[in-house]
Amino acid sequence: MRIILLGPPGGGKGTQGDLIGKLYGFPRISTGDLLRKAVQDRTSLGLEAEAAMNRGGLVRDGVVLELVRERVSRPDCRNGYIMDGYPRTLSQVLSLEALDPDRPESVLEIALDEDVLLERLAGRRACLKCGAVYNLRARKPAREGVCDVCGSALVLREDDRPDVIRERFRIYREQTGPLRAHYEAKGVFHRVDGSRGIEETFREIRGVLDIEVARSKGAAARP
């Protein structure tokens, strides 16, 4: 099973992806985490990605695809995995399908409106060292202003400021239309109300995935 999470920046994909992973035993694959790890390890792909980011440009699709290819080939992805932050464009969708063509899919869009998103991100804080993300209302760190994972200071990221959020939300709406149409045509698209609390949202997600995961296991068991 391949579970693809769609949703605007700050919409809760990471939190829900972690909950899905714990329940079903699938690893959550964040392309942002993959890029940070590659840069930290000074791999050839990481160095190329770092150079692009330092120039203020986008990391080319081929670099991200190779990172995803390596990650999904690991043993812990054999039964399934969760994609968080990828694909974002129709060309990336087609590349992912070509990479792992026989994998059953379930696509979940965690949807919420712009005002809810702005209110939620006003309380988001991030660790720039390890990438951990917290929320001052829903997911507080144990110590105020300090990362639970590595002990570094937490900050309000530049891309969580209101004017930047509105622009990112606009871009998300534009990019997601073709993806939504593609997945709806395949019959694998599900919309989830992300404006509610974490537990309520996850309850709806679980209602979808219990059926989809059972169906994929049944298909795999058939000769």
C-alpha positions in Angstrom: 0.0 0.0 0.0 1.2 3.5 -0.9 -0.5 6.2 1.1 -0.1 9.7 -0.3 -0.9 12.7 1.9 -1.9 15.9 0.2 -2.7 19.2 2.0 -1.5 22.8 2.4 1.7 23.6 4.2 1.0 23.3 7.9 -2.2 21.4 7.4 -1.2 18.5 9.6 0.3 16.0 7.1 3.3 15.2 9.3 1.3 14.6 12.4 -1.3 12.5 10.7 1.4 10.6 8.8 3.1 9.7 12.1 -0.2 8.4 13.5 -0.9 6.4 10.3 2.6 4.9 10.5 2.2 3.9 14.1 -1.1 2.2 13.5 -0.4 0.4 10.3 3.4 -0.1 10.6 4.3 1.9 7.4 7.2 4.4 7.5 6.4 8.0 6.7 8.7 9.4 4.0 9.1 13.1 4.0 11.1 14.5 1.0 12.1 17.4 3.2 13.7 15.0 5.7 15.3 13.1 2.9 16.9 16.2 1.5 18.1 17.4 4.9 19.7 14.0 5.6 21.4 13.9 2.2 22.8 17.4 2.7 24.0 16.5 6.2 25.6 13.3 5.0 27.3 15.2 2.1 26.1 12.7 -0.5 26.4 13.6 -4.2 22.6 14.2 -4.3 22.8 16.2 -1.1 25.5 18.4 -2.5 23.6 19.1 -5.6 20.4 19.9 -3.6 22.4 22.2 -1.3 23.9 24.1 -4.2 20.4 24.6 -5.7 19.0 25.8 -2.3 21.9 28.1 -1.7 21.2 29.8 -5.0 17.6 30.2 -4.0 16.4 27.8 -6.6 14.4 24.6 -6.6 15.9 21.2 -6.2 15.4 19.4 -9.6 12.8 16.6 -9.8 15.5 14.1 -10.7 17.3 14.5 -7.4 14.2 14.2 -5.3 13.1 11.1 -7.3 16.4 9.4 -6.7 16.1 10.0 -3.0 12.6 8.6 -3.0 13.7 5.6 -5.1 16.4 4.7 -2.7 14.1 5.1 0.3 11.2 3.0 -0.9 13.6 0.2 -1.9 14.5 -0.5 1.8 13.0 -3.5 3.5 10.7 -1.5 5.8 8.8 -0.2 2.8 8.0 -3.7 1.5 4.5 -3.8 2.9 3.7 -0.1 2.5 4.8 3.5 3.0 3.4 7.0 3.4 4.5 9.8 1.1 4.4 13.3 2.8 5.3 16.2 0.6 5.7 14.2 -2.6 4.4 14.2 -5.2 3.5 17.9 -5.7 3.1 18.1 -9.4 1.5 15.8 -12.1 5.0 15.0 -13.5 6.1 13.9 -10.1 2.9 11.7 -9.8 3.7 10.0 -13.0 7.4 9.5 -12.0 6.3 7.9 -8.7 3.9 5.6 -10.4 6.5 4.5 -12.9 9.0 4.0 -10.0 6.6 1.6 -8.1 3.9 0.8 -10.6 2.1 -2.2 -9.0 1.7 -0.7 -5.6 -2.0 -0.1 -4.5 -2.6 3.5 -3.6 -4.8 5.5 -1.3 -4.6 9.3 -1.6 -5.8 11.5 1.3 -6.2 15.3 1.0 -6.3 16.9 4.5 -8.3 19.9 3.5 -8.8 23.2 5.5 -9.5 26.8 4.5 -7.0 29.6 4.6 -8.2 31.3 7.8 -7.9 28.1 9.8 -4.5 27.5 8.4 -3.3 31.1 9.3 -4.5 30.6 12.9 -2.9 27.3 13.2 0.5 28.3 11.8 0.7 31.3 14.1 1.6 28.9 16.8 3.9 26.6 14.9 7.6 26.5 15.9 10.4 24.6 14.3 13.9 23.3 15.1 16.2 24.4 12.4 18.8 21.9 13.4 16.9 18.6 13.3 13.7 19.6 11.6 11.3 18.7 14.4 8.0 20.8 14.3 5.8 21.8 17.3 2.6 23.7 17.8 2.1 25.9 20.9 -1.5 24.8 21.1 -1.7 21.2 19.9 1.8 19.8 20.2 3.9 21.7 22.7 7.5 20.9 23.5 8.3 19.7 27.0 10.3 22.9 27.6 9.1 26.2 26.2 11.2 27.2 23.2 13.4 24.1 23.3 13.4 21.1 20.9 12.6 17.8 22.6 14.8 15.9 20.2 18.1 17.8 20.1 17.7 20.6 22.7 18.1 23.4 20.1 16.1 26.7 20.1 12.7 26.7 18.4 11.8 29.5 16.0 9.0 30.8 13.9 10.1 30.0 10.4 10.1 32.7 7.7 7.7 30.6 5.6 5.2 30.5 8.5 4.6 34.3 8.4 1.1 35.3 7.2 2.0 36.9 3.9 4.2 33.9 3.0 1.5 31.4 4.1 -1.1 33.1 1.8 1.2 32.7 -1.2 2.1 29.1 -0.3 -1.7 28.3 0.0 -2.3 29.9 -3.4 0.4 27.8 -5.0 -0.9 24.7 -3.3 -4.4 25.2 -4.7 -2.9 25.7 -8.2 -0.7 22.6 -8.0 -3.2 20.3 -6.4 -6.0 20.6 -9.0 -4.4 18.4 -11.6 -3.3 15.9 -8.9 -6.8 15.7 -7.5 -8.3 15.1 -10.9 -5.8 12.4 -11.7 -6.4 10.5 -8.5 -10.1 11.0 -8.7 -10.1 9.4 -12.1 -8.2 6.4 -10.7 -10.8 6.1 -7.9 -8.2 6.4 -5.1 -8.8 10.0 -3.8 -10.4 10.7 -0.4 -11.0 14.2 1.1 -10.6 14.5 4.9 -11.7 17.5 7.0 -8.5 18.8 8.6 -10.0 21.8 10.4 -10.9 19.7 13.4 -8.7 18.3 16.2 -5.9 15.8 15.6 -7.9 12.9 17.0 -11.1 13.7 15.1 -9.2 14.0 11.8 -7.3 10.8 12.4 -10.6 9.0 13.2 -11.9 9.9 9.7 -8.6 8.9 8.1 -8.7 5.5 9.9 -12.2 4.9 8.6 -10.9 5.2 5.1 -7.6 3.3 5.5 -9.0 0.4 7.5 -10.9 -0.5 4.3 -8.2 0.4 1.8 -5.4 -1.5 3.7 -7.6 -4.6 4.1 -8.4 -4.5 0.4 -4.7 -4.2 -0.6 -3.8 -7.2 1.7 -6.6 -9.2 0.2 -5.4 -8.4 -3.4 -1.8 -9.4 -2.4 -3.0 -12.7 -1.0 -4.7 -13.8 -4.1 -2.6 -16.0 -6.5 
